[in-house]
Amino acid sequence: MSKALDGVRILDFTHVQSGPTCTQLLAWFGADVIKVERAGAGDITREQLRDITDVDSLYFTMLNHNKRSVTIDTKNPEGKLVLEALIQKCDVLVENFAPGALDRMGFTWERIQELNPRMIVASVKGFGPGPYEDCKVYENVAQCAGGAASTTGFDDGPPVVSGAQIGDSGTGLHLALGIVTALYQRTQTGRGQKVLAAMQDGVLNLCRVKLRDQQRLERTGTMKEYPQYPNGTFGEAVPRAGNASGGGQPGWILKCKGWETDPNAYIYFITQAPVWAKICNVIGKEDWATDPNYATPAARLPHLKDIFAEIERWTMTKTKFEAMQILNKYDIPCGPILSMKEIAEEPSLRKTGTIVEVDHPTRGKYLTVGNPIKLSDSPTEVKRSPLLGEHTDEVMTELGYSPEQISALRTAGAI
C-alpha cells in the first residue's frame, strides 16, 4: 500500500525537537526525509541526556524515526555544491536555525528559488516579525511568551510551565500542517513558498481559550467558572485556575483510593450538566438533583468547592480505575491521571501503535511514541532513527555521484 506522502522529498536541516517533530511526522506519512548533519557530531541531541555511553540518546532516537542521515560540511565549497544538488532534487527544505543562519550559509530565499523555484522553505522560529524576532527561544520560553505559563498553576503560586512540549513539539505539528498545505497549493500554482511557524504563535493557538477569557474578563469583571468565584478577586488579566476546566463544564482533579502513597491516584471529574442527576445518585446525594441550590448549573457555581469535596469523599473509596468504570456506566465524563509508567505498559496503546517498541542496532529495544494521526489508507510503520551519516553514500549515489567522486568528497572533508 502506498503512503500518503510517497514521492515527496524533504531536506531536513532541523535539530533538537521542534523541527525534528515536524519532519518525523512527514516521514511517518511516507516522505523521504534526508537529515543533514555535521560529520563527527550530528544533531546535538544524539549526545544529550544519554542513558547509555556513546549511544544515540532517546532524545534523538524518539524524534528521528524513518529518516535518512547524511553528513555534509556546508562551509566546504564542495560540500556546498552537494547541498545545491540536494536543493534541486528536493521538494521542501525544513530548518530551525537561529534567525539569519540560512542566509549566512549563502542560501537566501532568492538563491534557493534560483536553484529550485518549486522549493518550499519551512522554518520554525521563536517569534514572528516584531521586536523579538531575533531572540533565541526554547520550550519553556515559548510557553511563557505564548501565554501558557501565566494561566497555568494555582492562583496562590507562581506561573507554571506544562510537562507537555507545546512550544517545541506543538510548533512542529503546526509547521507540518503548513508544509502539507503549501505542497497542495503548489499543485495549482507550480511555485514554492515560505512557511513560518513561530513558537510564540503556536503556543498562543493552543491557549486560545485563555484569550477568549481575557475578553470576557474585560467585559464582565468576573468569570463564574473559575475557582476565584464567588469569594476570590479578579485582576486585569486571566488568572491561574488550578484544575478548572477550560470549557463551560466545571471539572477538578480529585483524590482516589491510595492517594497517600501513590502520587497519581487521582481522577479528573467533570460535573456535566446533562448527567447531574446521575452524579447525585452515584455519590449518594440524591436530594441535590432537586435542591434549588444545586439543581441548575448557575446555582451550582457558587458551591463548586463544596460539590467537589463531596464527590471526592466518594472517589477516595475507589481506585481511579474503579471510579472510572462506575462513572462510565452513566456517561459521566472523567479520566484517570495516568503516569508515564502506566501509559508505557498500557496494552491498548501498543495495539493502536500509539506506543511502539523499536529495535536499534546500538541501543537495543526501546519504547517510543508512534504516529498520533491514523490514516486508513496510509498505515504508519515506525522505523528506527538513522546512525550518523548512515545514508550519505546512498543519497550521493542517487544524486549521480560515482563511487570515486564520493571517495574524493570524503577525502576533501566535504561529506
Buried (B, 14 or more C-beta within 10 A) or exposed (E): EEBBBEEBBBBBBBBBBBBBBBBBBBBBBBBBBBBBBBBEEBBBBBBEEBEEEEBBBBBBBBBBBBBBBBBBBBEBEBBBEBBBBBBEBBBBBBBBBBBEEBEEBEBBBEBBBEBBEBBBBBBBBBBEEEEBBEBEBBBBBBBBBBBBBBBBBEBEEEEBBBEEBBBBBBBBBBBBEBBBEBBEBBEEEEEBBBBBBBBBBBBBBBBEEBBEBBEEBEEEEBBBBBBBBEEEEBEEEBBBBBBBBBEEBBBBBBBBBBBEEBEBBBBBBBBBBEBBBBBBBBBEBEEBBEBEEBBEBEEBBEBBEEBBEBBBBBBBEBBBEBBBEBBEEEEBBBBBBEEEEBEEEBEEBBEBBBBBEBEBEEBEEBBBBBBEEEEEEBEBEBEBBBBBBBBBBEBBBBBEBEEEBBEBBBEEEBB
